[in-house]
């Protein structure tokens, strides 16, 4: 959630308004901040205790100065250029509506990380292949990485996706769901496989 959820991308704790109820906040520097590593935030006493007693601190090294500078610069952008977060959420809403219009199951996702649940590894592979044919790269997640029957395509929306990018993605998705029966790319409805509607 850090960099995406909450005011100015402050994360999950801020998103749910739990700032005064949470003692330890952890986050990644490798996603929204384009760096490496992560962070733990808390009271001075807590951080001092973790710094001197946690195995993760004792048996690992700090991130490089250059990666710390990258994270710091990214934080500056988060605080001073809110238009990026606004565009991210605008793109996310548009993308989710497009997938919904195609009848695709997004597993209730409300974030820019949007899964497309297809239900079997065969369907996932064929869907992935159809998208790739149209120049759209996605990532497959199949059992055991996901629960049985929840095999899916992992997608993520970015603030850098242009309107043209989103139109290309929409066309590729429409192509994938319209494949002939010999390439059974379809949504799963109960035990029966049905073609998603694109009407």
C-alpha positions as protocol buffer text, in pm:
chain_id: "A"
residue {
  index: 1
  type: UNK
  ca { x: 0 y: 0 z: 0 }
}
residue {
  index: 2
  type: UNK
  ca { x: 291 y: 241 z: 54 }
}
residue {
  index: 3
  type: UNK
  ca { x: 306 y: 493 z: -229 }
}
residue {
  index: 4
  type: UNK
  ca { x: -45 y: 402 z: -347 }
}
residue {
  index: 5
  type: UNK
  ca { x: -298 y: 397 z: -63 }
}
residue {
  index: 6
  type: UNK
  ca { x: -373 y: 672 z: 187 }
}
residue {
  index: 7
  type: UNK
  ca { x: -314 y: 1046 z: 175 }
}
residue {
  index: 8
  type: UNK
  ca { x: -14 y: 1122 z: -50 }
}
residue {
  index: 9
  type: UNK
  ca { x: 44 y: 746 z: -73 }
}
residue {
  index: 10
  type: UNK
  ca { x: 122 y: 709 z: 299 }
}
residue {
  index: 11
  type: UNK
  ca { x: 9 y: 347 z: 295 }
}
residue {
  index: 12
  type: UNK
  ca { x: -244 y: 103 z: 436 }
}
residue {
  index: 13
  type: UNK
  ca { x: -238 y: 236 z: 792 }
}
residue {
  index: 14
  type: UNK
  ca { x: -324 y: 586 z: 673 }
}
residue {
  index: 15
  type: UNK
  ca { x: -581 y: 454 z: 424 }
}
residue {
  index: 16
  type: UNK
  ca { x: -777 y: 290 z: 706 }
}
residue {
  index: 17
  type: UNK
  ca { x: -716 y: 586 z: 944 }
}
residue {
  index: 18
  type: UNK
  ca { x: -531 y: 369 z: 1197 }
}
residue {
  index: 19
  type: UNK
  ca { x: -231 y: 597 z: 1253 }
}
residue {
  index: 20
  type: UNK
  ca { x: -289 y: 624 z: 1629 }
}
residue {
  index: 21
  type: UNK
  ca { x: -361 y: 251 z: 1669 }
}
residue {
  index: 22
  type: UNK
  ca { x: -55 y: 95 z: 1505 }
}
residue {
  index: 23
  type: UNK
  ca { x: 284 y: 78 z: 1678 }
}
residue {
  index: 24
  type: UNK
  ca { x: 497 y: -58 z: 1394 }
}
residue {
  index: 25
  type: UNK
  ca { x: 471 y: 35 z: 1026 }
}
residue {
  index: 26
  type: UNK
  ca { x: 666 y: -165 z: 766 }
}
residue {
  index: 27
  type: UNK
  ca { x: 697 y: -84 z: 400 }
}
residue {
  index: 28
  type: UNK
  ca { x: 884 y: -163 z: 83 }
}
residue {
  index: 29
  type: UNK
  ca { x: 1119 y: 74 z: -95 }
}
residue {
  index: 30
  type: UNK
  ca { x: 1125 y: -149 z: -404 }
}
residue {
  index: 31
  type: UNK
  ca { x: 775 y: -85 z: -539 }
}
residue {
  index: 32
  type: UNK
  ca { x: 650 y: 274 z: -551 }
}
residue {
  index: 33
  type: UNK
  ca { x: 986 y: 423 z: -455 }
}
residue {
  index: 34
  type: UNK
  ca { x: 1185 y: 244 z: -730 }
}
residue {
  index: 35
  type: UNK
  ca { x: 1465 y: 153 z: -488 }
}
residue {
  index: 36
  type: UNK
  ca { x: 1562 y: -159 z: -291 }
}
residue {
  index: 37
  type: UNK
  ca { x: 1500 y: -282 z: 61 }
}
residue {
  index: 38
  type: UNK
  ca { x: 1235 y: -167 z: 303 }
}
residue {
  index: 39
  type: UNK
  ca { x: 1175 y: 22 z: 624 }
}
residue {
  index: 40
  type: UNK
  ca { x: 1032 y: -16 z: 972 }
}
residue {
  index: 41
  type: UNK
  ca { x: 891 y: 293 z: 1145 }
}
residue {
  index: 42
  type: UNK
  ca { x: 788 y: 333 z: 1508 }
}
residue {
  index: 43
  type: UNK
  ca { x: 878 y: 502 z: 1833 }
}
residue {
  index: 44
  type: UNK
  ca { x: 1242 y: 587 z: 1903 }
}
residue {
  index: 45
  type: UNK
  ca { x: 1261 y: 319 z: 2176 }
}
residue {
  index: 46
  type: UNK
  ca { x: 1109 y: 54 z: 1951 }
}
residue {
  index: 47
  type: UNK
  ca { x: 1343 y: 127 z: 1662 }
}
residue {
  index: 48
  type: UNK
  ca { x: 1645 y: 128 z: 1891 }
}
residue {
  index: 49
  type: UNK
  ca { x: 1540 y: -211 z: 2029 }
}
residue {
  index: 50
  type: UNK
  ca { x: 1495 y: -356 z: 1679 }
}
residue {
  index: 51
  type: UNK
  ca { x: 1822 y: -205 z: 1560 }
}
residue {
  index: 52
  type: UNK
  ca { x: 2021 y: -379 z: 1834 }
}
residue {
  index: 53
  type: UNK
  ca { x: 1824 y: -704 z: 1873 }
}
residue {
  index: 54
  type: UNK
  ca { x: 1662 y: -813 z: 1548 }
}
residue {
  index: 55
  type: UNK
  ca { x: 1833 y: -1086 z: 1344 }
}
residue {
  index: 56
  type: UNK
  ca { x: 1741 y: -905 z: 1024 }
}
residue {
  index: 57
  type: UNK
  ca { x: 1950 y: -609 z: 1134 }
}
residue {
  index: 58
  type: UNK
  ca { x: 2238 y: -806 z: 1282 }
}
residue {
  index: 59
  type: UNK
  ca { x: 2293 y: -1035 z: 985 }
}
residue {
  index: 60
  type: UNK
  ca { x: 2229 y: -809 z: 688 }
}
residue {
  index: 61
  type: UNK
  ca { x: 2364 y: -490 z: 536 }
}
residue {
  index: 62
  type: UNK
  ca { x: 2206 y: -152 z: 481 }
}
residue {
  index: 63
  type: UNK
  ca { x: 2097 y: -48 z: 134 }
}
residue {
  index: 64
  type: UNK
  ca { x: 2355 y: 137 z: -73 }
}
residue {
  index: 65
  type: UNK
  ca { x: 2378 y: 518 z: -50 }
}
residue {
  index: 66
  type: UNK
  ca { x: 2260 y: 551 z: -410 }
}
residue {
  index: 67
  type: UNK
  ca { x: 1946 y: 345 z: -340 }
}
residue {
  index: 68
  type: UNK
  ca { x: 1880 y: 551 z: -26 }
}
residue {
  index: 69
  type: UNK
  ca { x: 1905 y: 865 z: -241 }
}
residue {
  index: 70
  type: UNK
  ca { x: 1659 y: 716 z: -494 }
}
residue {
  index: 71
  type: UNK
  ca { x: 1409 y: 641 z: -216 }
}
residue {
  index: 72
  type: UNK
  ca { x: 1452 y: 990 z: -71 }
}
residue {
  index: 73
  type: UNK
  ca { x: 1396 y: 1155 z: -409 }
}
residue {
  index: 74
  type: UNK
  ca { x: 1088 y: 939 z: -466 }
}
residue {
  index: 75
  type: UNK
  ca { x: 948 y: 1047 z: -130 }
}
residue {
  index: 76
  type: UNK
  ca { x: 1000 y: 1410 z: -235 }
}
residue {
  index: 77
  type: UNK
  ca { x: 802 y: 1345 z: -554 }
}
residue {
  index: 78
  type: UNK
  ca { x: 522 y: 1178 z: -355 }
}
residue {
  index: 79
  type: UNK
  ca { x: 491 y: 1483 z: -131 }
}
residue {
  index: 80
  type: UNK
  ca { x: 523 y: 1758 z: -391 }
}
residue {
  index: 81
  type: UNK
  ca { x: 365 y: 1612 z: -708 }
}
residue {
  index: 82
  type: UNK
  ca { x: 22 y: 1468 z: -619 }
}
residue {
  index: 83
  type: UNK
  ca { x: -82 y: 1456 z: -984 }
}
residue {
  index: 84
  type: UNK
  ca { x: 97 y: 1122 z: -1027 }
}
residue {
  index: 85
  type: UNK
  ca { x: -113 y: 951 z: -760 }
}
residue {
  index: 86
  type: UNK
  ca { x: -429 y: 1113 z: -898 }
}
residue {
  index: 87
  type: UNK
  ca { x: -350 y: 983 z: -1247 }
}
residue {
  index: 88
  type: UNK
  ca { x: -273 y: 637 z: -1108 }
}
residue {
  index: 89
  type: UNK
  ca { x: -620 y: 615 z: -952 }
}
residue {
  index: 90
  type: UNK
  ca { x: -788 y: 758 z: -1262 }
}
residue {
  index: 91
  type: UNK
  ca { x: -613 y: 494 z: -1476 }
}
residue {
  index: 92
  type: UNK
  ca { x: -702 y: 223 z: -1223 }
}
residue {
  index: 93
  type: UNK
  ca { x: -1074 y: 310 z: -1228 }
}
residue {
  index: 94
  type: UNK
  ca { x: -1077 y: 316 z: -1609 }
}
residue {
  index: 95
  type: UNK
  ca { x: -894 y: -18 z: -1629 }
}
residue {
  index: 96
  type: UNK
  ca { x: -1123 y: -192 z: -1379 }
}
residue {
  index: 97
  type: UNK
  ca { x: -1433 y: -66 z: -1560 }
}
residue {
  index: 98
  type: UNK
  ca { x: -1295 y: -198 z: -1888 }
}
residue {
  index: 99
  type: UNK
  ca { x: -1231 y: -542 z: -1737 }
}
residue {
  index: 100
  type: UNK
  ca { x: -1577 y: -543 z: -1579 }
}
residue {
  index: 101
  type: UNK
  ca { x: -1729 y: -459 z: -1917 }
}
residue {
  index: 102
  type: UNK
  ca { x: -1556 y: -765 z: -2063 }
}
residue {
  index: 103
  type: UNK
  ca { x: -1701 y: -986 z: -1789 }
}
residue {
  index: 104
  type: UNK
  ca { x: -1362 y: -1066 z: -1637 }
}
residue {
  index: 105
  type: UNK
  ca { x: -1325 y: -1161 z: -1270 }
}
residue {
  index: 106
  type: UNK
  ca { x: -1085 y: -928 z: -1086 }
}
residue {
  index: 107
  type: UNK
  ca { x: -1125 y: -1103 z: -749 }
}
residue {
  index: 108
  type: UNK
  ca { x: -1267 y: -784 z: -596 }
}
residue {
  index: 109
  type: UNK
  ca { x: -941 y: -591 z: -635 }
}
residue {
  index: 110
  type: UNK
  ca { x: -962 y: -224 z: -540 }
}
residue {
  index: 111
  type: UNK
  ca { x: -597 y: -135 z: -599 }
}
residue {
  index: 112
  type: UNK
  ca { x: -381 y: -82 z: -909 }
}
residue {
  index: 113
  type: UNK
  ca { x: -265 y: -445 z: -878 }
}
residue {
  index: 114
  type: UNK
  ca { x: -551 y: -615 z: -1062 }
}
residue {
  index: 115
  type: UNK
  ca { x: -570 y: -994 z: -1101 }
}
residue {
  index: 116
  type: UNK
  ca { x: -776 y: -1152 z: -1378 }
}
residue {
  index: 117
  type: UNK
  ca { x: -902 y: -1486 z: -1247 }
}
residue {
  index: 118
  type: UNK
  ca { x: -950 y: -1746 z: -1521 }
}
residue {
  index: 119
  type: UNK
  ca { x: -967 y: -2063 z: -1311 }
}
residue {
  index: 120
  type: UNK
  ca { x: -721 y: -2305 z: -1471 }
}
residue {
  index: 121
  type: UNK
  ca { x: -360 y: -2297 z: -1583 }
}
residue {
  index: 122
  type: UNK
  ca { x: -461 y: -2386 z: -1939 }
}
residue {
  index: 123
  type: UNK
  ca { x: -693 y: -2087 z: -1964 }
}
residue {
  index: 124
  type: UNK
  ca { x: -434 y: -1863 z: -1801 }
}
residue {
  index: 125
  type: UNK
  ca { x: -167 y: -1968 z: -2050 }
}
residue {
  index: 126
  type: UNK
  ca { x: -393 y: -1916 z: -2350 }
}
residue {
  index: 127
  type: UNK
  ca { x: -509 y: -1576 z: -2223 }
}
residue {
  index: 128
  type: UNK
  ca { x: -150 y: -1471 z: -2151 }
}
residue {
  index: 129
  type: UNK
  ca { x: -45 y: -1584 z: -2499 }
}
residue {
  index: 130
  type: UNK
  ca { x: -328 y: -1391 z: -2667 }
}
residue {
  index: 131
  type: UNK
  ca { x: -232 y: -1072 z: -2481 }
}
residue {
  index: 132
  type: UNK
  ca { x: 133 y: -1119 z: -2574 }
}
residue {
  index: 133
  type: UNK
  ca { x: 35 y: -1150 z: -2941 }
}
residue {
  index: 134
  type: UNK
  ca { x: -110 y: -799 z: -2912 }
}
residue {
  index: 135
  type: UNK
  ca { x: 197 y: -657 z: -2738 }
}
residue {
  index: 136
  type: UNK
  ca { x: 65 y: -664 z: -2381 }
}
residue {
  index: 137
  type: UNK
  ca { x: 289 y: -837 z: -2127 }
}
residue {
  index: 138
  type: UNK
  ca { x: 135 y: -983 z: -1811 }
}
residue {
  index: 139
  type: UNK
  ca { x: 243 y: -1237 z: -1549 }
}
residue {
  index: 140
  type: UNK
  ca { x: 83 y: -1579 z: -1492 }
}
residue {
  index: 141
  type: UNK
  ca { x: 7 y: -1703 z: -1138 }
}
residue {
  index: 142
  type: UNK
  ca { x: -108 y: -2063 z: -1115 }
}
residue {
  index: 143
  type: UNK
  ca { x: -159 y: -2321 z: -841 }
}
residue {
  index: 144
  type: UNK
  ca { x: 16 y: -2365 z: -597 }
}
residue {
  index: 145
  type: UNK
  ca { x: 101 y: -1992 z: -598 }
}
residue {
  index: 146
  type: UNK
  ca { x: -274 y: -1924 z: -585 }
}
residue {
  index: 147
  type: UNK
  ca { x: -561 y: -2136 z: -443 }
}
residue {
  index: 148
  type: UNK
  ca { x: -697 y: -2417 z: -665 }
}
residue {
  index: 149
  type: UNK
  ca { x: -945 y: -2280 z: -918 }
}
residue {
  index: 150
  type: UNK
  ca { x: -806 y: -1926 z: -884 }
}
residue {
  index: 151
  type: UNK
  ca { x: -535 y: -1946 z: -1151 }
}
residue {
  index: 152
  type: UNK
  ca { x: -492 y: -1593 z: -1280 }
}
residue {
  index: 153
  type: UNK
  ca { x: -314 y: -1329 z: -1481 }
}
residue {
  index: 154
  type: UNK
  ca { x: -143 y: -1059 z: -1272 }
}
residue {
  index: 155
  type: UNK
  ca { x: -169 y: -707 z: -1406 }
}
residue {
  index: 156
  type: UNK
  ca { x: -76 y: -368 z: -1266 }
}
residue {
  index: 157
  type: UNK
  ca { x: -176 y: -17 z: -1365 }
}
residue {
  index: 158
  type: UNK
  ca { x: 75 y: 267 z: -1363 }
}
residue {
  index: 159
  type: UNK
  ca { x: 46 y: 645 z: -1355 }
}
residue {
  index: 160
  type: UNK
  ca { x: 268 y: 636 z: -1664 }
}
residue {
  index: 161
  type: UNK
  ca { x: 11 y: 445 z: -1870 }
}
residue {
  index: 162
  type: UNK
  ca { x: -114 y: 691 z: -2132 }
}
residue {
  index: 163
  type: UNK
  ca { x: -467 y: 697 z: -2273 }
}
residue {
  index: 164
  type: UNK
  ca { x: -322 y: 531 z: -2583 }
}
residue {
  index: 165
  type: UNK
  ca { x: -168 y: 256 z: -2369 }
}
residue {
  index: 166
  type: UNK
  ca { x: -501 y: 188 z: -2200 }
}
residue {
  index: 167
  type: UNK
  ca { x: -678 y: 176 z: -2537 }
}
residue {
  index: 168
  type: UNK
  ca { x: -421 y: -76 z: -2664 }
}
residue {
  index: 169
  type: UNK
  ca { x: -467 y: -285 z: -2348 }
}
residue {
  index: 170
  type: UNK
  ca { x: -846 y: -273 z: -2386 }
}
residue {
  index: 171
  type: UNK
  ca { x: -820 y: -392 z: -2747 }
}
residue {
  index: 172
  type: UNK
  ca { x: -585 y: -674 z: -2644 }
}
residue {
  index: 173
  type: UNK
  ca { x: -820 y: -785 z: -2364 }
}
residue {
  index: 174
  type: UNK
  ca { x: -1115 y: -783 z: -2604 }
}
residue {
  index: 175
  type: UNK
  ca { x: -910 y: -992 z: -2847 }
}
residue {
  index: 176
  type: UNK
  ca { x: -820 y: -1241 z: -2574 }
}
residue {
  index: 177
  type: UNK
  ca { x: -1180 y: -1299 z: -2463 }
}
residue {
  index: 178
  type: UNK
  ca { x: -1300 y: -1337 z: -2824 }
}
residue {
  index: 179
  type: UNK
  ca { x: -1070 y: -1627 z: -2912 }
}
residue {
  index: 180
  type: UNK
  ca { x: -1244 y: -1920 z: -3087 }
}
residue {
  index: 181
  type: UNK
  ca { x: -1350 y: -2227 z: -2893 }
}
residue {
  index: 182
  type: UNK
  ca { x: -1034 y: -2407 z: -3008 }
}
residue {
  index: 183
  type: UNK
  ca { x: -849 y: -2161 z: -2783 }
}
residue {
  index: 184
  type: UNK
  ca { x: -1075 y: -2181 z: -2479 }
}
residue {
  index: 185
  type: UNK
  ca { x: -1014 y: -1845 z: -2319 }
}
residue {
  index: 186
  type: UNK
  ca { x: -1320 y: -1795 z: -2107 }
}
residue {
  index: 187
  type: UNK
  ca { x: -1453 y: -1696 z: -1770 }
}
residue {
  index: 188
  type: UNK
  ca { x: -1555 y: -1962 z: -1521 }
}
residue {
  index: 189
  type: UNK
  ca { x: -1915 y: -1961 z: -1402 }
}
residue {
  index: 190
  type: UNK
  ca { x: -1976 y: -2238 z: -1149 }
}
residue {
  index: 191
  type: UNK
  ca { x: -1883 y: -2566 z: -1317 }
}
residue {
  index: 192
  type: UNK
  ca { x: -1963 y: -2439 z: -1663 }
}
residue {
  index: 193
  type: UNK
  ca { x: -1729 y: -2243 z: -1885 }
}
residue {
  index: 194
  type: UNK
  ca { x: -1893 y: -1946 z: -2056 }
}
residue {
  index: 195
  type: UNK
  ca { x: -1760 y: -1679 z: -2287 }
}
residue {
  index: 196
  type: UNK
  ca { x: -1733 y: -1337 z: -2120 }
}
residue {
  index: 197
  type: UNK
  ca { x: -1969 y: -1083 z: -2272 }
}
residue {
  index: 198
  type: UNK
  ca { x: -1813 y: -792 z: -2458 }
}
residue {
  index: 199
  type: UNK
  ca { x: -2148 y: -646 z: -2568 }
}
